[in-house]
Amino acid sequence: MQNDLNKINNDNSKIFCTHCGVTNAASNYGCDRCGEKLIKQPDVDKTSLSKIICEKCQNYDYVNSFYCWSCGCEITSKNPIVNNETLIDDSSQNLDEINLKETQINKPISQRNEANRSGDKKSDVPKEIKGWNWAAFLIPPLWGLFSGVPLAILMLALYLPIFSEGMRVIALIGGSLFLGIRGNELAWKGKKWKSVQHFKNVQKKWLSWAVALNIIYIIIILYTGSLST
């Protein structure tokens, strides 16, 4: 590593990359080594995020920094975390004089929620979304096109003239039933979703569209049938 961990940076023309720890000119926008945006004191002062205190130079850093922007010291889990609301908003005040005992937070940062593994073919399907999918049953090709289920799109091939009418009807009914049962599982694994709630909301919208399209289709059939008679 190119940074010197044994010396505090007293040169205002130099800062350290908080991502890789390499020394950079303070006028740089990005790190010369890794290209990450350089974090400077005004950035840290203005942030609304929680901060950590460097054990070496006692300056404040972003809570997700790997290295201190001021001295290049590596950030560890031992660095005290402070709540941004308790910081003194005065950049001219010497940070070494701040009473760390009043600003230190003893509570650890809450861990992230379990990773969202939608879009992964090998992922487990959440229990909340298991069940019948009416949109997959009623409009399988259209639903599959926007839900990451290519199997549903392939059902359009059943309308090719190589299939008899009876075979087509049986295959369409069977495919629709299969997608109605397995649609949620296939869609969860076939596409990246923001969350389980996002998935459920989208499927509710698809249900509304499926019902509306089928009603329109029935009206058209009845209308054309009445004209033919």
Backbone torsions as a table, in degrees:
resi	resn	phi	psi	omega
1	MET	NA	139.3	-173.1
2	GLN	-82.8	-15.7	-176.9
3	ASN	-79.2	150.2	179.9
4	ASP	-98.3	108.9	-175.3
5	LEU	-82.2	-7.7	-176.0
6	ASN	-92.7	-5.5	-178.1
7	LYS	-129.6	138.1	174.9
8	ILE	-81.7	137.1	-176.5
9	ASN	-75.9	108.0	176.4
10	ASN	-102.3	3.7	180.0
11	ASP	-94.8	108.9	-177.0
12	ASN	-67.0	-12.9	179.9
13	SER	-84.7	-5.2	-178.2
14	LYS	-123.6	140.2	172.0
15	ILE	-137.0	166.7	-178.8
16	PHE	-108.1	146.2	175.2
17	CYS	-72.6	126.1	-179.1
18	THR	-75.1	-7.7	-179.9
19	HIS	-94.7	-45.9	-177.5
20	CYS	-118.4	-10.5	175.5
21	GLY	85.7	5.4	-177.0
22	VAL	-80.7	142.8	178.2
23	THR	-70.8	135.8	179.1
24	ASN	-136.0	159.5	172.7
25	ALA	-68.6	138.9	-177.1
26	ALA	-63.1	-20.9	-179.6
27	SER	-81.4	-12.0	-179.5
28	ASN	-68.4	148.1	173.0
29	TYR	-88.0	-43.2	-179.3
30	GLY	-119.9	161.1	-179.3
31	CYS	-69.4	137.6	179.3
32	ASP	-66.7	-24.1	-176.0
33	ARG	-94.1	-54.6	-173.2
34	CYS	-104.1	-12.1	178.0
35	GLY	83.7	-3.8	179.8
36	GLU	-67.0	150.0	177.3
37	LYS	-62.6	132.3	-179.5
38	LEU	-78.2	131.2	178.1
39	ILE	-90.5	127.6	-178.5
40	LYS	-118.3	169.2	-175.7
41	GLN	-56.6	-42.0	177.3
42	PRO	-59.5	-34.4	178.1
43	ASP	-64.6	-43.0	-178.9
44	VAL	-68.9	-39.2	-178.8
45	ASP	-64.7	-35.3	-173.9
46	LYS	-89.5	-14.5	-174.4
47	THR	-65.9	147.0	176.2
48	SER	-95.5	0.8	-179.5
49	LEU	-81.5	165.3	173.9
50	SER	-66.8	155.3	-177.7
51	LYS	-126.2	165.1	174.6
52	ILE	-123.6	158.4	-178.4
53	ILE	-107.0	126.2	178.3
54	CYS	-67.9	128.7	-179.0
55	GLU	-67.6	-23.2	-174.2
56	LYS	-88.9	-49.7	-175.3
57	CYS	-108.8	-5.7	178.2
58	GLN	65.4	17.5	174.2
59	ASN	-86.4	161.1	179.8
60	TYR	-88.7	144.2	177.8
61	ASP	-133.7	161.2	172.1
62	TYR	-59.1	147.6	-178.0
63	VAL	-66.4	-22.7	-179.3
64	ASN	-101.5	16.3	179.0
65	SER	-75.1	147.8	174.2
66	PHE	-94.8	-29.2	179.6
67	TYR	-136.6	152.3	178.6
68	CYS	-73.1	134.4	180.0
69	TRP	-68.1	-24.9	-173.3
70	SER	-89.3	-44.6	-175.3
71	CYS	-117.2	-11.3	179.4
72	GLY	82.3	3.5	-179.9
73	CYS	-66.9	140.8	-179.5
74	GLU	-70.5	133.0	179.3
75	ILE	-81.6	131.2	178.9
76	THR	-122.6	175.4	179.4
77	SER	-67.8	-12.6	-179.6
78	LYS	-80.9	-14.8	179.9
79	ASN	-64.8	128.4	-178.9
80	PRO	-66.0	143.3	179.3
81	ILE	-102.1	136.9	179.9
82	VAL	-122.3	146.8	176.3
83	ASN	-80.3	130.9	-176.0
84	ASN	-60.9	-27.6	-177.0
85	GLU	-69.4	-22.2	-176.6
86	THR	-94.9	-2.5	-179.3
87	LEU	-74.5	145.9	176.3
88	ILE	-81.4	120.9	-174.7
89	ASP	-87.0	69.1	179.5
90	ASP	-146.0	99.3	-174.1
91	SER	-67.1	-19.3	-178.3
92	SER	-81.8	-14.7	-178.1
93	GLN	-77.9	140.5	179.3
94	ASN	-69.6	119.9	-176.6
95	LEU	-66.8	-21.2	-179.9
96	ASP	-67.5	-17.8	-176.9
97	GLU	-92.3	-3.3	180.0
98	ILE	-74.2	137.1	179.4
99	ASN	-77.3	106.5	-175.8
100	LEU	-67.6	-25.8	-178.0
101	LYS	-65.3	-30.4	-179.1
102	GLU	-81.0	-22.5	-176.2
103	THR	-103.2	-12.9	-176.4
104	GLN	-73.2	138.0	176.6
105	ILE	-107.1	127.1	-177.7
106	ASN	-84.2	-19.4	-178.0
107	LYS	-75.0	132.8	177.4
108	PRO	-71.5	157.2	176.4
109	ILE	-65.9	132.4	-179.1
110	SER	-63.6	139.1	-180.0
111	GLN	-72.8	153.6	178.9
112	ARG	-67.2	152.5	177.0
113	ASN	-63.1	160.9	179.0
114	GLU	-52.5	137.3	-173.6
115	ALA	-58.9	140.0	176.0
116	ASN	-79.8	112.6	-175.2
117	ARG	-105.2	22.6	175.5
118	SER	-64.2	148.0	-176.2
119	GLY	89.9	-8.3	178.5
120	ASP	-97.2	120.2	-177.1
121	LYS	-61.0	-25.9	-177.1
122	LYS	-97.0	3.0	-176.8
123	SER	-76.2	156.2	175.6
124	ASP	-82.4	142.3	-179.6
125	VAL	-85.3	126.7	178.7
126	PRO	-57.8	143.4	-178.8
127	LYS	-62.1	-28.9	-175.6
128	GLU	-65.0	-23.0	-175.6
129	ILE	-107.7	0.7	179.1
130	LYS	-72.4	141.3	179.7
131	GLY	142.3	-174.3	-176.2
132	TRP	-74.3	140.1	177.9
133	ASN	-117.8	106.5	-176.5
134	TRP	-68.5	-36.0	179.8
135	ALA	-64.2	-41.0	178.1
136	ALA	-65.4	-29.2	179.7
137	PHE	-79.4	-40.2	-172.8
138	LEU	-85.1	-40.2	-179.0
139	ILE	-132.0	63.1	-173.2
140	PRO	-55.8	-47.6	-177.4
141	PRO	-62.7	-46.1	-178.6
142	LEU	-66.5	-43.5	178.5
143	TRP	-63.3	-44.0	-178.5
144	GLY	-65.4	-32.3	-179.3
145	LEU	-61.6	-38.1	-176.7
146	PHE	-102.8	3.3	-178.6
147	SER	-116.6	7.4	177.7
148	GLY	74.0	30.9	-179.5
149	VAL	-121.9	87.2	-177.8
150	PRO	-63.9	-24.8	178.5
151	LEU	-58.3	-39.1	180.0
152	ALA	-66.7	-35.2	179.7
153	ILE	-67.3	-33.5	-178.6
154	LEU	-64.8	-16.4	179.1
155	MET	-64.8	-18.8	176.5
156	LEU	-64.5	-24.7	180.0
157	ALA	-65.7	-19.6	179.8
158	LEU	-67.4	-15.8	179.5
159	TYR	-87.0	1.3	175.1
160	LEU	-66.9	148.9	-176.2
161	PRO	-66.5	-8.9	-179.7
162	ILE	-72.4	-16.3	-179.7
163	PHE	-98.3	138.5	176.0
164	SER	-74.8	163.2	-178.6
165	GLU	-61.2	-43.2	-179.4
166	GLY	-65.4	-43.7	179.0
167	MET	-63.4	-39.0	-179.5
168	ARG	-64.1	-45.1	-178.9
169	VAL	-63.2	-45.1	-179.6
170	ILE	-62.8	-44.2	-179.2
171	ALA	-66.0	-39.7	179.4
172	LEU	-65.1	-42.9	179.0
173	ILE	-64.9	-45.8	179.8
174	GLY	-63.0	-43.8	179.0
175	GLY	-65.4	-39.4	179.3
176	SER	-65.5	-41.2	177.9
177	LEU	-64.0	-42.2	179.2
178	PHE	-61.6	-45.3	-179.5
179	LEU	-69.9	-32.2	175.8
180	GLY	-62.6	-37.8	-179.0
181	ILE	-79.1	-44.3	-173.3
182	ARG	-103.6	3.3	-173.7
183	GLY	-58.2	-46.4	-178.8
184	ASN	-61.3	-43.1	179.8
185	GLU	-63.1	-46.0	-178.7
186	LEU	-65.7	-39.4	-179.8
187	ALA	-68.9	-39.0	178.8
188	TRP	-63.4	-39.6	-179.2
189	LYS	-84.1	-18.2	-174.7
190	GLY	-92.2	-9.8	-175.2
191	LYS	-152.4	149.6	177.9
192	LYS	-81.0	125.9	179.2
193	TRP	-116.1	151.0	-177.8
194	LYS	-65.5	-39.1	-178.4
195	SER	-167.2	174.3	176.6
196	VAL	-63.0	-41.1	-179.6
197	GLN	-65.5	-38.6	176.6
198	HIS	-61.2	-43.7	178.6
199	PHE	-60.0	-46.5	-178.1
200	LYS	-65.0	-39.0	179.4
201	ASN	-64.9	-41.8	179.5
202	VAL	-64.9	-41.0	-179.8
203	GLN	-66.8	-32.1	175.5
204	LYS	-65.2	-40.0	177.3
205	LYS	-65.1	-40.7	177.9
206	TRP	-62.1	-36.6	177.6
207	LEU	-62.4	-43.1	178.8
208	SER	-61.7	-44.1	179.5
209	TRP	-66.2	-38.5	-179.4
210	ALA	-63.6	-44.1	178.9
211	VAL	-63.8	-44.7	-179.1
212	ALA	-62.6	-44.3	-179.3
213	LEU	-65.3	-38.7	179.4
214	ASN	-69.9	-36.0	176.0
215	ILE	-64.0	-44.1	177.6
216	ILE	-60.9	-41.3	-179.9
217	TYR	-63.1	-43.1	179.5
218	ILE	-64.3	-41.4	178.8
219	ILE	-61.4	-42.4	179.4
220	ILE	-63.6	-42.5	179.3
221	ILE	-62.0	-45.8	-179.7
222	LEU	-65.3	-38.8	-178.7
223	TYR	-68.0	-46.0	179.1
224	THR	-66.7	-31.5	177.7
225	GLY	-67.9	-38.8	178.8
226	SER	-69.2	-32.2	178.2
227	LEU	-69.2	-36.7	-178.1
228	SER	-70.2	-24.2	178.9
229	THR	-87.6	NA	NA
